[in-house]
Amino acid sequence: MKNKILGITLLMAICLMSVSVAQAGCSEGICCDKDLWAKLSENEVHTARANNIEYEIEVLVISETSNEAKFKINGEITDALSEGEEDTLADGSVIEVKKIITDESPSKVIICFDYGILHCSGIVGELTDGETENYVVGNYEYEVEASVYQGNFRLQVNGEYTDWLGIGSEQTMADGLKIKVLDIGGDHITFCMTPGSEPTTQAIPTVLETSKPKRKIDLSNYPDLFINGKSLNTDFVVGDQAPADDVIAAIDISVSFQKYGVSKTGGARLASEISNYNRNIISIGRPCDNAVTAQILRTNGISDYDSDCSYDLRPGQAVVYLFDYNGYAHMLVFGYSRLETRQAARALTFQKMKGRKQLLEFGEGMPVPETTATEQETCWTAVEQFKREMIEEYDSKGLPIPEDIMKKYEEMHARCAGARTAPQTYDRCISEYESKAREQQITWQNYPEADRIRKEGLKVCGEKFGMPIPGPSRPAEEIAECMKEIEKFKRELVEKYDNKGIPIPEDLMKKYNEMRIRCTNEIITPERTAPPVIEDRKEDCPGCRKNGACMQIGIRFLEGDAPVYCDIDHAFKPQKQNSEVCMNNYECLSNTCSDGVCQSMGEQIKGIQKELAEQKGILEKIMGFFKRIFG
């Protein structure tokens, strides 16, 4: 019987302790607008954990004569506080005395407590939605942009996105930079950045702002005008509705900088994104296609209007302008037609120029060249870059892709798909499969699918052209030894190319893949029989097709005014409203699928609040039960 009474007494004590501390709100007739409500006795120690920080709150003394209380919080002693007074600690946390109770034994004090921000041993940053700021952390500079969607924040750090973040969230970026969220308000996020323990020595900071050229602004100093050390020092600009040829021309120029030792090049920006002209600019495309080209011509007293868009140029001609704008270099590249614009972009790599204007002539009446395999690959490079930018700007942020942007992507895709190609060879056959594999690997991070495509390519192309194809698996001990050689070769590729921001050459990637296949498979060389039959193979699409373009599963965009998504059955479907049944976030218009139904963030918060209220109600019922038992 004594044991039973003792057990009930202990249970009652546990329940009493459980309600002596609560979240912000009202209890025992005393309301609290801070993070924690607590009723503590003299010499009692309460431990609370918030935002990955542990707080130890000790009541040092409760004075009956002065009606004051003093506390020690994480080793820091507060002032003697009367009812209604508060004290702010070094880390920003605040303690407030709500009521001192001296007619109980022992004496008690009711407090409210606000947790401070998390400790940061690095650099503290604070951004609002859409704001971009540059921070120097350790030896590197980082461009950080914040974005919010339905109350959640994420950061873009030198082009790399974090996950959606909450208070106390921690994430390590690719170069070792550590990010910890200190606080999140309605429209702002406060975070801490510390360098990794072993920062990547080859990391190259993103070119954040262009600087004025150190050399005289003259075409004879191209490309040095647009290079700063080993980094690109300019923006490439194309028109908002630029034809695919202009985009490809911009990429041709950008890639050409690699031969001058530039290890980090950039992609094209849209004319509408340029509002500040105090920067170096290479603008590609005719004034009728590119608003920035037109604006720069007007600024320098040259008419940007021409009824037929030829600007006094004849077939086979292009022009390169160079202007000085407040010490910055503005270069324009355009031709009689889009074809001459592309030819001018290629000519910049070998054409000697001087002065501020250079007329380029490629031969009047020169026939339009066939689209070679190299040009077609460049065309697909432009498409892939546009796709990556489209996904980063919209889909990765949970936003539907606008219809005009999607239409432009489809036009670029259709143009490349319709280009004439050279007769197929074994190398071209392998290259086509490798392009598909690298898309899966680089764009979608789908490594198993990339491996499958490469193996299929070796088999199909080997059978078609009588070349080696994969055979049965080799013994594990042989594979282990072979893989050591693979890893060594891989490290060499990464150190020589990837860490410096230089694309790994296609022939070396091919060699790497062939070595990997040889490690895991024996090679079988089929007998040569009749010449291979060249067949047109339709591109495999793991997602949904739209006007010939392959879209990934889960991508969302506007079809007219209706938001749709690509489902796993390779069909586009309307996005679902709140409360509809779902399995994935992308199915929901709110981009939030929780407990099998589409929900808004507001509904999730209401659910949490309801759950807390129910827990509080249960505790009050238990207290009422013990009051009835023990009077």
C-alpha positions as CSV (number, residue, x, y, z in Angstrom):
1,M,0.0,0.0,0.0
2,K,2.9,2.4,0.9
3,N,4.5,1.6,-2.4
4,K,1.2,2.4,-4.2
5,I,0.9,5.7,-2.4
6,L,4.5,6.5,-3.1
7,G,4.0,5.8,-6.8
8,I,1.0,8.1,-6.9
9,T,3.0,10.8,-5.1
10,L,5.9,10.5,-7.6
11,L,3.5,10.6,-10.5
12,M,1.9,13.7,-9.1
13,A,5.4,15.3,-8.6
14,I,6.2,14.5,-12.2
15,C,3.0,16.0,-13.4
16,L,3.5,19.1,-11.3
17,M,7.0,19.5,-12.7
18,S,5.7,19.2,-16.2
19,V,3.4,22.2,-15.8
20,S,5.9,24.4,-13.9
21,V,7.5,25.1,-17.3
22,A,5.5,25.9,-20.5
23,Q,5.7,27.7,-23.8
24,A,4.7,31.3,-24.1
25,G,1.1,31.9,-23.2
26,C,-1.0,32.2,-20.0
27,S,-0.8,29.9,-17.0
28,E,-2.1,30.4,-13.4
29,G,-3.5,33.7,-14.5
30,I,-0.2,35.1,-15.6
31,C,0.5,35.7,-19.3
32,C,3.9,35.6,-21.0
33,D,4.7,37.0,-24.5
34,K,8.2,35.4,-24.5
35,D,9.5,32.0,-25.5
36,L,9.3,30.3,-22.0
37,W,7.0,30.5,-19.0
38,A,8.4,29.0,-15.8
39,K,7.6,28.7,-12.1
40,L,10.7,28.0,-10.1
41,S,11.7,27.6,-6.4
42,E,14.7,29.2,-4.7
43,N,17.9,27.2,-5.6
44,E,16.0,25.3,-8.3
45,V,17.8,24.8,-11.6
46,H,15.9,24.5,-14.9
47,T,17.5,23.4,-18.1
48,A,15.9,24.3,-21.5
49,R,17.2,23.7,-25.0
50,A,16.4,26.0,-27.9
51,N,18.0,26.6,-31.3
52,N,20.6,24.0,-30.5
53,I,21.7,26.0,-27.4
54,E,21.3,24.7,-23.9
55,Y,20.2,27.2,-21.3
56,E,20.7,26.5,-17.5
57,I,18.5,28.9,-15.4
58,E,19.2,28.8,-11.7
59,V,17.3,30.8,-9.0
60,L,20.1,32.1,-6.7
61,V,17.9,33.9,-4.2
62,I,14.3,35.0,-3.6
63,S,14.2,37.8,-1.0
64,E,11.1,38.1,1.1
65,T,12.1,41.5,2.5
66,S,12.9,43.3,-0.8
67,N,10.6,41.1,-2.9
68,E,13.3,40.6,-5.5
69,A,14.9,37.6,-7.2
70,K,18.4,37.0,-8.7
71,F,19.3,34.4,-11.2
72,K,22.4,32.7,-12.8
73,I,21.9,31.8,-16.5
74,N,24.7,29.9,-18.2
75,G,27.1,31.3,-15.6
76,E,26.0,34.9,-16.0
77,I,24.4,36.5,-12.9
78,T,21.5,38.9,-13.4
79,D,20.6,42.0,-11.5
80,A,18.2,41.7,-8.5
81,L,14.8,41.9,-10.2
82,S,11.4,43.0,-8.8
83,E,8.1,42.0,-10.3
84,G,7.8,43.5,-13.8
85,E,11.5,44.1,-14.2
86,E,13.7,42.3,-16.8
87,D,17.4,41.9,-17.6
88,T,19.1,41.3,-21.0
89,L,22.1,38.9,-21.0
90,A,25.2,39.0,-23.2
91,D,23.8,36.7,-25.9
92,G,20.6,38.7,-26.3
93,S,18.4,36.5,-24.1
94,V,16.0,38.3,-21.8
95,I,14.6,37.2,-18.4
96,E,11.5,38.9,-16.9
97,V,10.1,38.5,-13.4
98,K,6.3,38.2,-13.6
99,K,5.5,37.4,-10.0
100,I,7.3,36.6,-6.7
101,I,5.4,34.2,-4.3
102,T,6.6,34.3,-0.7
103,D,3.6,32.8,1.0
104,E,4.5,29.4,-0.2
105,S,7.3,27.2,1.1
106,P,9.8,27.3,-0.4
107,S,9.3,30.7,-2.1
108,K,8.7,30.7,-5.8
109,V,9.1,33.1,-8.7
110,I,7.3,33.1,-12.1
111,I,9.5,34.2,-15.0
112,C,9.3,34.7,-18.7
113,F,12.4,34.0,-20.8
114,D,13.3,34.9,-24.4
115,Y,16.1,32.9,-26.0
116,G,18.9,34.8,-27.5
117,I,20.3,34.3,-31.0
118,L,22.7,31.5,-31.6
119,H,26.4,32.0,-31.0
120,C,28.4,32.7,-34.1
121,S,32.2,32.3,-34.3
122,G,32.3,33.4,-37.9
123,I,30.6,36.1,-40.0
124,V,27.0,37.0,-39.3
125,G,24.8,37.9,-42.3
126,E,21.2,39.2,-42.5
127,L,19.2,39.4,-45.7
128,T,15.6,40.0,-46.7
129,D,13.7,38.2,-49.5
130,G,15.4,38.8,-52.8
131,E,18.3,40.7,-51.3
132,T,21.9,39.9,-52.4
133,E,25.0,40.7,-50.3
134,N,28.7,39.9,-50.6
135,Y,30.6,38.5,-47.6
136,V,34.3,37.7,-47.1
137,V,34.6,34.5,-45.0
138,G,38.2,33.3,-44.5
139,N,40.1,33.7,-47.7
140,Y,37.1,33.7,-50.0
141,E,34.4,36.0,-51.1
142,Y,30.8,34.8,-51.3
143,E,27.7,36.3,-53.0
144,V,24.7,35.3,-51.0
145,E,21.1,35.8,-52.1
146,A,18.0,35.0,-49.9
147,S,14.7,33.9,-51.2
148,V,11.5,33.1,-49.4
149,Y,8.6,30.9,-50.5
150,Q,5.5,30.4,-48.3
151,G,7.4,31.4,-45.2
152,N,10.5,29.2,-45.8
153,F,13.9,30.6,-46.6
154,R,16.8,29.3,-48.7
155,L,20.1,30.8,-49.6
156,Q,22.0,30.8,-52.9
157,V,25.8,30.9,-52.2
158,N,28.0,31.6,-55.3
159,G,25.3,29.9,-57.4
160,E,24.8,26.9,-55.0
161,Y,21.4,26.5,-53.3
162,T,20.9,25.4,-49.7
163,D,18.0,23.4,-48.5
164,W,14.9,25.2,-47.2
165,L,16.0,26.4,-43.8
166,G,14.7,26.9,-40.3
167,I,16.1,28.4,-37.1
168,G,19.1,26.3,-36.0
169,S,19.5,24.6,-39.4
170,E,23.0,23.9,-40.4
171,Q,24.4,23.1,-43.9
172,T,27.8,22.6,-45.4
173,M,28.4,23.9,-48.9
174,A,30.5,22.2,-51.6
175,D,33.7,24.1,-50.7
176,G,33.3,23.5,-47.0
177,L,31.6,26.7,-46.0
178,K,29.4,26.1,-43.0
179,I,26.1,28.0,-42.7
180,K,24.0,28.1,-39.5
181,V,20.6,29.9,-39.2
182,L,20.5,32.2,-36.2
183,D,17.1,33.7,-36.6
184,I,14.2,34.0,-39.1
185,G,11.7,36.8,-39.0
186,G,8.7,37.5,-41.3
187,D,10.8,38.7,-44.2
188,H,14.4,38.3,-43.1
189,I,16.9,35.6,-42.2
190,T,20.0,35.9,-39.9
191,F,22.7,33.4,-40.4
192,C,26.3,32.6,-39.4
193,M,29.1,31.6,-41.9
194,T,32.3,29.9,-41.0
195,P,35.0,28.4,-43.3
196,G,35.3,24.7,-43.4
197,S,38.1,22.9,-41.5
198,E,39.8,22.1,-44.8
199,P,38.7,24.7,-47.3
200,T,39.2,23.7,-51.0
201,T,42.5,25.3,-52.1
202,Q,41.4,25.5,-55.7
203,A,38.1,27.4,-55.0
204,I,37.8,30.4,-57.2
205,P,35.3,33.1,-56.0
206,T,32.6,34.1,-58.4
207,V,33.1,37.4,-60.3
208,L,30.7,39.6,-58.3
209,E,31.2,43.0,-59.9
210,T,33.3,43.9,-62.9
211,S,36.2,46.3,-62.4
212,K,37.5,49.0,-64.7
213,P,40.1,47.6,-67.2
214,K,43.7,48.4,-66.4
215,R,44.7,48.8,-70.0
216,K,43.7,51.4,-72.6
217,I,40.2,50.8,-74.0
218,D,41.2,49.8,-77.5
219,L,40.3,46.7,-79.6
220,S,44.0,45.9,-79.8
221,N,43.8,45.1,-76.0
222,Y,41.1,42.5,-76.5
223,P,40.6,40.1,-74.7
224,D,42.8,41.5,-71.8
225,L,40.3,44.3,-71.3
226,F,37.8,41.7,-70.0
227,I,40.2,39.5,-67.9
228,N,41.2,40.2,-64.2
229,G,43.8,37.7,-63.1
230,K,42.4,34.3,-64.1
231,S,38.7,35.4,-63.8
232,L,36.3,36.8,-66.3
233,N,35.7,40.6,-65.9
234,T,32.7,41.2,-68.0
235,D,29.0,40.4,-68.5
236,F,27.8,38.7,-71.8
237,V,24.4,40.1,-72.8
238,V,21.8,38.9,-75.3
239,G,18.3,40.2,-76.0
240,D,15.3,39.1,-74.0
241,Q,13.9,37.4,-77.1
242,A,17.3,36.7,-78.6
243,P,17.5,34.1,-81.4
244,A,19.3,30.9,-80.6
245,D,22.2,32.0,-82.8
246,D,22.9,35.0,-80.5
247,V,22.9,32.8,-77.4
248,I,25.3,30.4,-79.1
249,A,27.5,33.3,-80.2
250,A,27.7,34.5,-76.6
251,I,28.7,31.0,-75.4
252,D,31.3,30.8,-78.2
253,I,32.9,34.0,-77.0
254,S,32.7,33.0,-73.3
255,V,34.3,29.6,-73.9
256,S,37.1,31.2,-76.0
257,F,38.4,33.0,-72.9
258,Q,39.6,29.7,-71.6
259,K,42.5,29.7,-74.1
260,Y,43.7,32.9,-72.4
261,G,44.0,31.2,-69.0
262,V,40.6,32.2,-67.7
263,S,39.5,29.4,-65.4
264,K,35.9,30.7,-64.7
265,T,33.7,31.9,-67.5
266,G,30.1,32.9,-67.4
267,G,26.9,32.6,-69.4
268,A,24.8,35.1,-71.1
269,R,22.5,37.6,-69.2
270,L,19.3,39.0,-70.6
271,A,19.2,42.7,-71.6
272,S,16.4,43.4,-69.1
273,E,18.7,42.3,-66.3
274,I,21.2,45.1,-67.0
275,S,20.2,48.3,-65.2
276,N,23.6,49.6,-64.2
277,Y,25.9,50.3,-67.1
278,N,28.9,51.0,-64.8
279,R,30.3,47.6,-65.6
280,N,32.2,45.9,-68.5
281,I,29.8,44.5,-71.1
282,I,30.1,42.4,-74.2
283,S,26.7,42.7,-75.9
284,I,25.9,40.2,-78.7
285,G,23.2,40.7,-81.4
286,R,21.8,43.4,-83.6
287,P,20.1,46.5,-82.0
288,C,16.8,45.2,-83.3
289,D,17.3,42.0,-81.3
290,N,19.2,43.4,-78.2
291,A,18.0,46.4,-76.2
292,V,21.4,46.8,-74.5
293,T,23.2,47.0,-77.9
294,A,20.6,49.7,-78.9
295,Q,21.1,51.6,-75.7
296,I,24.9,51.7,-75.9
297,L,24.7,52.9,-79.5
298,R,22.3,55.7,-78.5
299,T,24.5,56.7,-75.6
300,N,27.4,57.2,-78.1
301,G,25.4,59.2,-80.6
302,I,24.8,56.4,-83.1
303,S,21.3,55.7,-84.4
304,D,19.9,52.3,-83.3
305,Y,17.0,52.4,-85.8
306,D,17.1,50.7,-89.2
307,S,14.0,49.6,-91.1
308,D,15.5,46.4,-92.3
309,C,17.8,45.8,-89.3
310,S,21.0,45.7,-91.5
311,Y,22.7,48.9,-90.1
312,D,24.6,49.7,-93.3
313,L,26.1,46.2,-93.3
314,R,26.1,43.9,-96.4
315,P,25.8,40.1,-96.5
316,G,29.1,38.6,-95.2
317,Q,29.8,41.6,-93.0
318,A,29.8,42.1,-89.2
319,V,31.0,44.9,-86.9
320,V,32.7,45.1,-83.5
321,Y,32.3,48.4,-81.6
322,L,34.2,49.4,-78.4
323,F,33.2,52.3,-76.2
324,D,34.5,53.9,-73.0
325,Y,31.7,54.4,-70.4
326,N,33.0,56.0,-67.2
327,G,36.2,54.0,-67.5
328,Y,34.4,50.7,-68.3
329,A,34.6,48.8,-71.6
330,H,31.4,48.3,-73.6
331,M,31.9,46.0,-76.7
332,L,29.2,45.3,-79.3
333,V,29.3,42.3,-81.7
334,F,26.7,42.0,-84.4
335,G,26.4,41.2,-88.1
336,Y,24.3,41.8,-91.2
337,S,22.2,38.7,-90.2
338,R,22.3,36.3,-87.3
339,L,24.7,34.1,-89.3
340,E,27.3,36.9,-89.5
341,T,26.9,37.5,-85.8
342,R,27.9,33.9,-85.1
343,Q,30.8,34.2,-87.6
344,A,32.0,37.4,-85.8
345,A,31.9,35.6,-82.5
346,R,34.2,32.9,-83.8
347,A,36.5,35.4,-85.5
348,L,37.2,37.2,-82.2
349,T,39.5,34.3,-81.3
350,F,42.0,35.0,-84.1
351,Q,41.1,38.4,-85.7
352,K,43.6,41.1,-85.0
353,M,41.7,44.4,-84.2
354,K,42.5,48.0,-83.2
355,G,40.8,51.2,-82.5
356,R,37.2,51.5,-81.5
357,K,35.4,50.0,-84.5
358,Q,36.4,47.0,-86.6
359,L,34.6,45.9,-89.7
360,L,34.8,42.1,-90.3
361,E,34.2,40.7,-93.8
362,F,33.7,37.0,-94.5
363,G,33.3,37.2,-98.3
364,E,30.2,38.7,-100.0
365,G,27.7,36.1,-101.1
366,M,29.5,33.4,-99.0
367,P,27.2,30.3,-98.9
368,V,25.7,29.3,-95.6
369,P,27.8,26.5,-94.1
370,E,26.4,23.2,-93.2
371,T,25.8,22.7,-89.5
372,T,28.7,20.5,-88.5
373,A,28.7,18.2,-85.6
374,T,30.8,20.7,-83.5
375,E,28.3,23.4,-84.2
376,Q,25.4,21.2,-83.3
377,E,27.1,20.2,-80.0
378,T,27.5,23.9,-79.4
379,C,23.8,24.4,-80.1
380,W,22.9,21.7,-77.5
381,T,25.3,23.3,-75.0
382,A,23.3,26.5,-75.3
383,V,20.1,24.6,-74.8
384,E,21.5,22.8,-71.7
385,Q,22.8,26.0,-70.2
386,F,19.4,27.7,-70.8
387,K,17.7,24.7,-69.2
388,R,19.9,24.8,-66.1
389,E,19.4,28.6,-65.7
390,M,15.6,28.0,-66.1
391,I,15.5,25.3,-63.4
392,E,17.7,27.3,-61.0
393,E,15.6,30.5,-61.4
394,Y,12.2,28.9,-61.2
395,D,11.8,25.2,-60.6
396,S,14.4,24.7,-57.8
397,K,12.6,27.5,-55.9
398,G,9.3,25.8,-56.2
399,L,8.0,28.4,-58.8
400,P,6.3,27.5,-62.1
401,I,8.3,28.3,-65.2
402,P,6.6,31.2,-67.1
403,E,5.0,30.3,-70.5
404,D,7.2,32.7,-72.5
405,I,10.4,31.3,-71.0
406,M,9.2,27.7,-71.7
407,K,8.4,28.7,-75.3
408,K,11.9,30.1,-75.8
409,Y,13.4,26.9,-74.5
410,E,11.2,24.8,-76.9
411,E,12.2,27.0,-79.8
412,M,15.9,26.6,-79.0
413,H,15.4,22.8,-78.6
414,A,13.5,22.5,-81.9
415,R,16.2,24.4,-83.7
416,C,19.0,22.2,-82.5
417,A,16.9,19.0,-83.1
418,G,16.3,20.2,-86.7
419,A,20.0,20.9,-87.5
420,R,21.7,19.0,-90.3
421,T,24.3,16.5,-89.0
422,A,27.4,14.9,-90.4
423,P,27.2,11.1,-91.3
424,Q,27.2,9.0,-88.1
425,T,30.4,7.3,-87.0
426,Y,31.2,5.2,-83.9
427,D,32.6,8.2,-82.1
428,R,29.5,10.3,-82.9
429,C,27.3,7.4,-81.8
430,I,29.1,7.2,-78.5
431,S,29.1,11.0,-78.2
432,E,25.3,11.1,-78.5
433,Y,24.9,8.6,-75.7
434,E,27.6,10.4,-73.6
435,S,25.7,13.7,-74.0
436,K,22.5,12.1,-72.7
437,A,24.4,10.5,-69.8
438,R,26.1,13.8,-68.8
439,E,22.7,15.5,-68.9
440,Q,21.4,12.9,-66.4
441,Q,24.6,13.1,-64.3
442,I,25.2,16.9,-64.3
443,T,21.8,18.5,-64.7
444,W,19.6,15.9,-62.8
445,Q,22.2,14.3,-60.5
446,N,20.9,10.9,-61.7
447,Y,24.1,8.8,-61.7
448,P,22.5,5.3,-62.0
449,E,20.6,6.5,-65.1
450,A,23.8,8.0,-66.5
451,D,25.7,4.7,-66.1
452,R,22.8,2.8,-67.7
453,I,22.9,5.1,-70.8
454,R,26.6,4.8,-71.2
455,K,26.5,1.0,-71.0
456,E,23.6,1.0,-73.5
457,G,25.6,3.3,-75.8
458,L,28.7,1.0,-75.8
459,K,26.5,-2.0,-76.6
460,V,24.4,-0.4,-79.3
461,C,27.3,1.5,-81.0
462,G,29.6,-1.5,-80.6
463,E,27.1,-3.8,-82.4
464,K,26.4,-1.1,-85.1
465,F,30.0,-0.4,-85.9
466,G,31.7,-3.7,-85.0
467,M,33.6,-2.2,-82.0
468,P,34.3,-3.7,-78.5
469,I,31.2,-4.1,-76.3
470,P,30.8,-4.9,-72.5
471,G,30.9,-8.6,-71.6
472,P,30.5,-10.6,-68.3
473,S,31.6,-9.2,-65.0
474,R,35.2,-9.7,-63.8
475,P,36.3,-11.2,-60.4
476,A,36.1,-8.8,-57.5
477,E,39.9,-8.9,-56.8
478,E,40.7,-7.8,-60.3
479,I,38.1,-5.0,-60.1
480,A,39.6,-3.6,-56.9
481,E,43.1,-3.3,-58.4
482,C,41.7,-1.8,-61.6
483,M,39.5,0.7,-59.7
484,K,42.7,2.1,-58.0
485,E,43.9,3.1,-61.4
486,I,40.5,4.6,-62.2
487,E,40.5,6.7,-59.0
488,K,44.0,8.0,-59.7
489,F,43.0,9.1,-63.2
490,K,39.8,10.7,-61.8
491,R,41.8,12.7,-59.3
492,E,44.1,13.9,-62.1
493,L,41.1,15.1,-64.1
494,V,39.5,16.8,-61.1
495,E,42.7,18.6,-60.2
496,K,43.7,19.6,-63.7
497,Y,40.2,20.7,-65.0
498,D,37.2,20.5,-62.7
499,N,38.8,22.3,-59.7
500,K,39.8,25.1,-62.0
501,G,36.4,25.5,-63.5
502,I,37.5,24.2,-66.8
503,P,35.3,21.6,-68.6
504,I,36.9,18.2,-68.8
505,P,37.7,17.5,-72.5
506,E,35.4,15.0,-74.2
507,D,38.2,12.7,-75.2
508,L,39.4,12.4,-71.6
509,M,35.9,11.8,-70.3
510,K,35.6,9.1,-73.0
511,K,38.8,7.5,-71.8
512,Y,37.7,7.6,-68.2
513,N,34.4,5.9,-69.1
514,E,36.2,3.2,-71.1
515,M,38.6,2.5,-68.2
516,R,35.6,2.2,-65.9
517,I,33.8,-0.3,-68.2
518,R,37.0,-2.3,-68.6
519,C,37.3,-2.6,-64.8
520,T,33.9,-4.2,-64.4
521,N,33.5,-6.1,-67.6
522,E,35.5,-8.2,-70.0
523,I,35.5,-6.8,-73.6
524,I,34.0,-8.8,-76.4
525,T,34.9,-7.8,-80.0
526,P,32.1,-8.9,-82.4
527,E,33.0,-10.2,-85.8
528,R,32.6,-7.7,-88.6
529,T,29.9,-8.7,-91.1
530,A,28.0,-6.4,-93.4
531,P,28.4,-2.6,-93.1
532,P,26.3,-1.3,-90.3
533,V,22.9,0.1,-91.0
534,I,22.5,3.7,-89.8
535,E,19.2,4.1,-88.1
536,D,17.6,7.2,-86.7
537,R,17.1,6.7,-82.9
538,K,14.6,8.7,-81.0
539,E,16.0,10.4,-77.9
540,D,15.0,8.7,-74.7
541,C,13.0,10.9,-72.4
542,P,12.8,9.9,-68.7
543,G,10.2,12.7,-68.1
544,C,7.5,14.3,-70.3
545,R,7.8,15.7,-73.8
546,K,6.5,19.1,-74.7
547,N,6.8,20.2,-78.4
548,G,9.7,17.9,-78.8
549,A,11.6,19.0,-75.7
550,C,12.2,16.5,-72.8
551,M,11.1,17.9,-69.4
552,Q,12.1,16.3,-66.1
553,I,9.6,14.6,-63.8
554,G,8.4,17.1,-61.2
555,I,9.0,20.2,-63.3
556,R,6.2,22.8,-63.0
557,F,5.2,25.6,-65.4
558,L,2.2,27.5,-66.6
559,E,0.3,26.1,-69.6
560,G,-1.6,29.3,-70.5
561,D,-3.0,30.4,-67.2
562,A,-3.1,26.8,-65.7
563,P,-0.3,25.5,-63.5
564,V,0.8,21.9,-64.5
565,Y,3.5,19.4,-63.6
566,C,5.2,16.5,-65.2
567,D,4.0,13.3,-63.5
568,I,5.8,9.9,-63.2
569,D,3.6,8.4,-65.9
570,H,5.2,10.9,-68.4
571,A,2.0,13.0,-68.6
572,F,1.4,16.7,-67.7
573,K,-1.3,17.1,-65.1
574,P,-3.0,20.1,-63.4
575,Q,-1.5,21.0,-60.0
576,K,-3.7,20.2,-57.0
577,Q,-5.4,22.6,-54.6
578,N,-5.1,22.4,-50.8
579,S,-6.8,19.3,-49.2
580,E,-6.4,17.2,-52.3
581,V,-4.7,13.8,-52.0
582,C,-1.0,13.9,-53.0
583,M,2.3,12.0,-52.8
584,N,4.9,14.6,-53.8
585,N,5.4,18.3,-53.2
586,Y,5.4,19.2,-56.9
587,E,1.9,17.9,-57.3
588,C,0.6,20.7,-55.1
589,L,0.0,24.3,-56.1
590,S,1.4,25.2,-52.7
591,N,4.5,22.9,-53.3
592,T,3.8,21.3,-49.9
593,C,2.5,17.8,-49.6
594,S,2.1,16.7,-45.9
595,D,0.3,13.7,-44.5
596,G,-0.8,12.7,-47.9
597,V,-2.7,16.0,-48.7
598,C,-1.7,19.3,-50.2
599,Q,-1.3,21.9,-47.5
600,S,-0.3,25.5,-47.2
601,M,2.4,26.5,-44.6
602,G,-0.4,28.3,-42.7
603,E,-2.3,25.1,-42.3
604,Q,0.8,23.3,-41.1
605,I,1.3,26.0,-38.4
606,K,-2.3,25.8,-37.4
607,G,-2.0,22.0,-37.0
608,I,1.1,22.4,-34.7
609,Q,-0.8,25.0,-32.6
610,K,-3.8,22.7,-32.3
611,E,-1.5,19.9,-31.2
612,L,0.1,22.1,-28.5
613,A,-3.3,23.2,-27.3
614,E,-4.4,19.5,-27.0
615,Q,-1.3,18.6,-25.0
616,K,-1.9,21.6,-22.7
617,G,-5.6,20.4,-22.2
618,I,-4.4,16.9,-21.3
619,L,-2.1,18.3,-18.6
620,E,-4.8,20.4,-17.2
621,K,-7.1,17.4,-17.0
622,I,-4.4,15.4,-15.1
623,M,-3.9,18.3,-12.6
624,G,-7.7,18.4,-12.1
625,F,-7.7,14.7,-11.4
626,F,-5.0,15.0,-8.7
627,K,-6.7,18.0,-7.1
628,R,-9.9,16.0,-6.8
629,I,-8.0,13.0,-5.2
630,F,-5.9,15.0,-2.8
631,G,-8.2,17.9,-2.1
